[in-house]
Amino acid sequence: MPEPAKPATPLHRLLSHEWLSPLQWRRRLLFWCGAVGVALAAIAFAKLSTLAYQAFVRIIAHRSWLPLLMTPAVFALLAWLTSGALRATRGSGIPQAIAALQVEDDVFRHRLLSLRVAAGKMGLTLAALLAGASVGREGPTVHVGAGLLYSLGRRFGFAEPAAAGRFVLAGAAAGLAAAFNTPLAGVVFAIEEMAGAFEHRMSGIILTAVIIAGIVSLGLLGNYAYFGTVTIALPLGQSWLAVLLCGVLCGMAGGLFARIILLSGGVLSQIAKLRARFPIPFAAACGLALALIGMASADTVYGTGYDQARAILQHVTVAPGAGFGGFKFLANIASYWAGIPGGIFSPALAVGAGLGQNIAHLLPGSPPAAVVLLGMAAYLAGVTQSPLTSAIISMELTNNQAMIIPILAVCLIARGSSALFCHTPVYRAFAQRLVLEYEDQRLAGRAPDDSEPRPRPGLERS
């Protein structure tokens, strides 16, 4: 007969308590150190991104025709570099983090979130900005944050699937919070966009990672709002017509953009096949298209669009013209179709600002800055179909709480309008393609591929 188990001593019971367990404290320390690393990486990435774009601006100030040569060449180079071991660096990076959460396979996760991929993501996104690509750094920062925390946890023994998933989720939340200096948006993003099912115990982990990343950012950069403090409000009455117009029009535009970059259905599927067959020439053609759009827009569509969006929002005299929203919309498509590394958060906000500026001309009785802010929030919600994240980001980016009710309303309307064009949230659609390709390759007995997901018939309805 087996010997009866010995009763646990008071010391054993004390050490097994969650707050005194050595294992739990080791995990907490890794989360805290990882959050500091994510914040430092996000700050360095932001500074280098600004320098890269400023270098491009100085280049075209002396040689306005140079993008016709430089941008296609760099796009082709990036397409070639990301055709091999760095294929996981393509695109925004948020779908890779979502897919890594959904598939509890260490090989698959490592291919998407390794330190090599994180470093490549940063370096190649900077190269894209140096060539004038209309991409953002926030999605890549989420990818880098998820990769850093995942690699740290894996290195120190937390490779068990559920434990590794917590590191991925916390790193993604800390990455977004540090990229925008929006801690609340980081938490909401983790719940709404990243986590299909949210564990109660994860709330403390995510909050801790976001708080630490925010403290590091606050200590190094100060307490700032991404677009500056915007003290505006939208009075009740006729001005609320702006909520309806922005929600419907910008939401539909965001859904159309998501549908176009998904390259799913009809003519878009043929474009996807052409890109898959000739990826490097296709990327060069996208670079040339971006350069032509840049010339038509007086060089306003390059880069993240931060300066242009801020100028429109702050209503300064040097703000881009009425066609900026449409030109930036096309520039974002050309950049994303090229398959190069880069995100869509900041460029989407810039498009929304441009569209909001157009809508403000139709509503002379409404505060223009308020309509622009609604356009930004609505278009972002239309692209991502994450209304709560879009609303919180828009509020925190402008340090404005007076607009929170109109922003929530416009994001909800935009979410519904977006679904008319795109039935699946864009990040989840890309992540689903990665997961489906992994499953196909696993069943075929091959190693999981980390390439940019290709459209699959039936994934996105026509």
N, C-alpha and C positions, 0 to 999 in steps of 0.2 A: 504493500500500500504506500502511496506517496505520502511524504511527511506533510503535515498541515502547515500552511503558510504562516510565517511568523508575523505577528501584528506589527504594523508600522510604528516606529518610534516617533516621539514628538519632533525630533530633528528631521527625520525623513518627511514627515507631513509638512513641516515648515518649508523645507527645500523644494517640495513638490508644488507649493503654491505658485500660481502664475507670476506673481510679482517678485518672487524670490528665487525662481528657478534659474540656474546658471545658463541653461539653454535659451530660455526666453530673453535673458539679459544680453546674451551674445547676439541674438537676432536683433534686438532693439538697437544695440550699438552699431550693427551693420547698417540698419536702416538710417540711423542718424548720420553716420559717416557718408553713406551713399547719397543722402539728400544734400549734404554739403558739397559733395563732388558734382552732383547734377546742377546745383545752383552756380557753382564756379564755371562749369562747362557752358551753361546757358549764357552767363554774362560774357565770357570770352567769345562765344559764338556771335552774340549780338554786336559786340565791338568790332569783330573782324568782318561781319556782314556789312556794317556801315562803311568800314574802310574799303571793302571790295567795291561796293556800289559807288562810293565817291571817286574811286580810281577810274571807274568806267565813265562817270560824268565828266571827269577832267579829260579823258581821251576823246570823247565825242565833242567836247567844247572846241578842240583844236582840229579834229578831223571828223566832221559830221557824217561823212560817207563810210567811215571805217566799220560800223556795225554790219554793213552789207557783206563784208569779208570776214570779220572777226567772229560775229555771232554764229553764222552757219558752221564755221570751222570748229569752234569750241563745242557747239552742240553735237557735232559729229564725233569729236574726240570723247566727249562724255558718254555718248551712246556706245562707243567702242569699249571704253573702260568699264562700263557697267554691263557688258555682255558676258563677263566671266565670273570671277570670284566675288565681285562687288555688285552682283545683280540685285541683291536685297536693298541696296541704297537707292534704287529708283523711286521716283514719286514722292509722296508726302512723308511716308514713314508711319503714319497712324494706322493704316491697314495692317502693316506688319506686326505692330504691337497688339492689335486686336486679334489677329490670327494666332499669335503666340500664346495668347490667353486661352483661346478656344481649343488648341491642340496641345495636349499634355504629353508631348514627345520631346525629349531632351535634344535629340539631333536636329529636329525641325526648329526648335526654339534657338538653338545655338547658331544655326545658319542665318536666322533672321536678326538676332540680337547680340552677336558676338562683339567684342571690343574692336575688332577689325572693321566690322560693318559700321559701328558707331563713329569711329575715326574717319572712315571713308565717307560717311554721310555728311559730316561737317566739312571735310576738305572739298568734296565735289560740289556741294551746295555753294560754297564760297566761290568756286571756279565758275559756276553758273551765274552768280550775281556779278562777277567780274566781267562776264560777257554780256550783261544786260538782261538776263533772263527775267521774266515776270513771275518770280517765285518768292515764297516766304520762307522764313527760318523757324516758325513756330512748330509746324508739323515735324520737321526734322529734329527739333529740340525734344519733342515728345519721344521720338524714336531713340534718340541718344540717351535720354533719361531712363527709358525702359531698359535699354541695353546695358547701361552702366550698373544699375541696381541688380539686374538679372545676373550679370557676370560676377558682380561682387558676391551675391548670395551663393552662386554656383561654386565659386572659388573657395568659400569657407564652409562648405558642407550642406547648404540648403538647396540641394538639387532635386529633392522630392517634388513631384509635380505641383501639388497644392501650395507648398511653401514657395517654390519658384514663381508661381503665378502671382503671389502676393507681392513679391519683389518687382515683377513687371508692372503691375497695376500702380504701385506706389511710385515707381520711377516715372511712369507716364504722367501721373498727376503732378508730381513735383516739376517735371519738365515744362508743362504748360504754365504752371503757376509762375515759375521763374522767367519764362520767355516773355510773358506779358505783364509781369508783376501783378497778377490777379489771383491771389490765393483762394478766394471763394470759388472762382471759375475752375480752378484746378480740381477741387473736390467734386464739384458738380459734373465736370467733364468725365472724371473717373467713374461716376455712378451712371450717368446717362449714356455716354458714348462707349466707354471701354468695357464696363462690366455688364454682361448679360444678366447675371444673378449676383446680387450684392450681399456679401456676408456681413452680419452685424459686427463681428469682431474686426472686420477690415476698416471700419470707420476710424478707429483710433490710429491704425497704422498709416492710413492715407493722410489723416489730419496732421500727424506728427511729421511725416515727410514734407508735406506742404508748408507747415509752419517753419521748419528748419530751413527749407529752401527760401522761404520768404524773408526770414531773418538775415540770411547771408546776402540776399539781394538788397534788402533794406540797408544793411550796414555798408555795403560797397557803393550802391547807387543812390541811396537816399529814398525818401518817400515821394514817389512821383507817379503821375498818371500817364499812361502810354501816349495818349493824344492831348495831354494837358487837361486842366480843370475846365469843364464846360458848364457854366451856370445858366442853364436854360430850362424852361418848363413849357408844357403844352396845355393851355387852358381848355376847360370844357367848352363844348359847343362846336362851331364850324371847324375849328382847328383839328378836331378828331377825325375829320374826313381824311386827314393825312395818314392816320393809322390804317384806314381801310385801303387807300390807294397804294401806300407803300407795301402793305402786307400782301396785296394781290399781285401788283406789278413786279415788285422786287422778288417776291417769293417764286413767282412763275419764272422769272429770269434765272434765279438760282437753281431751280429744278431743271431748266433747260441746259444750263451749264453742266450740271452733274450728269445729265443724260448724254451730253456730247462727249465728255471726257471718259465716260464709261465705254464708249465706242460699241454700243450694243443695239442691234436692230437695223434692218434696212441698209441704207448707204453707209452708215457708220460701221457696220460689220465688215463691209468691203474695205474701208479705210484701215480697220484693224488688221485685216489679212495683209494689206499692202505694207503696213508697218512691220508686221512679223516677218515678212519675206525680205524686206530691204531696210532693216532698222537704222543703219548708219546714214544712207542717203536720205531716208525719211526725216531723220533728226536734223540733217543739214537743211532740208527744205523748210522745216519748221523754223529753224533759225533765220533763214532768209525771209520767211513770211513775217516773223517778229520784227526784223529790221525795217521792212517796208511799212508795217503798221507804225513803228516808231517814227519814221519820216513823216507819215501822214498826220501823226498826232503831235508834231513839234517836239519829239523826244520826251513825251510825258509818261509813256507806258512802261518804261524799263524799271527793273528792280521790284521791290516789295510794294510800292505805291504808298508807303507811309507818309512821305512828304506831301504828296498831292492830296491824300485824304485829310491830313491835318489842316492843310491850307483851305480846303473846302469847308471843313467843319468849323474852323476858326473864322471863316468868312473874310479872308485876307484878299487884297487886290491882285495878288499874283497867282491866285488859284487857277487851275487848268480850265479850259473852255467847256462849253456845253456838250461836246462830243466825247469827253474823257471817259465816261462810263462805258460807252459802246466800244471805244478803242481798247480800253483795258480788258474788257470782256474777251475780245478777240485775242489780245496778247496773252491772256491767261490760258486760252485754249491752245494756242501755238506752243507755248512753253510746256504744258502738261502733255500734249500729244507727243512731244519729242522724247518722252520717257526719261528725262534727266532728273536728278535729285532736286527736290524743292517742294515746298508746301503751298497751300492755297488759302490759308487763313488771312494773312495780311493783304494779298492781292484781292481776295473776296471783299474785305472791308473797303478797299479802294474803289472797287466797282460799285458797291453799295453807296458809297459817298457820292460818286458821280451820278448814279441814277437818282439818288435823293435830291441832288442839286437840280436835276431836270424837273422832278416832281414839285419842288418848291416853287418853281416859276408858274405852275398851274394853280398854286394856292397862295396868292399874294397876302392873304390875311393871316397866314400862319408864320411863326418864327422860322426863318430859313434854316438855322442851325439845328433846330428840333427836327425838322423834316429830314435833314441830312442824316442825323443820328438814327432816326427810324429806318431810313433806307439802308444804312450799314447793317443794323441789326436784322432787318428783314431779309436782305440778300444772303447774309451769312447763315441764317436759319434755313433759307431755301436751299442753299448748297449742301449743308451738313444734315438737315432735317433733325437738328438737335436744338429745339426752341429754348429750353431752359439754359443750356450752356451759352447759346448765342446771346440771350438776354443778360445773363450775369456778366459775360465778357464785355458787352457794350456798356453796361453800367460802370464796371470797374475801370475800363479804359479811359473814361471821361470823368471819373470821380463825381458822377451825377446820380443822386438818388431821387430827385424830383421827377425824373422821367421813367421810373421803374415800371409803373402801371402801363403807360402807353407802350413801352418797349416789350413787356410781356405779352400784351395784346397783339402787337404787330408780329411778333415772332410766332405766336400761335396761328395767326392767319396765314403767315408765310409758309409754315409747315404744311398746312392743308393745300395751299396753292401749288407748292412745289411738287406734291404727289401727282398732280395732273400730268407732269412730264416724266418724273423719275419715281418709280414705285418703291425702290429700296434705297435707304440712306447710303450715300456714296462711299463712305469709309467702310461700312459693313459689306457693301457689294464687292469692293476690292478684296476685303479680308475673306469673304466667302469663296472667291475665286482661288485665293491662295490655299485655303483649306481643301477645296475640292480637288485641286491639282495634286496636293499632297496625298490625298486619299487614293487618287487614281494611280499615282506613282508607287505608293506603298503596295497596292494590290498587284501592280505589275512587277513587284520585286526590285524596284529601283530606289536609290537614295532620294529623299525629298529634295525638290528643286526650289530655290528661293528666287526664281526670276519674277519679274513683274507679271502679275496675273493677266492672262489673256481672256477675252470674252468667251463665255460658254453659252451655247444655245439654251434658251429657257431660263437663264439666270435673271435676266431683266426683261420683263414683258414689253412688247412693242406699244 
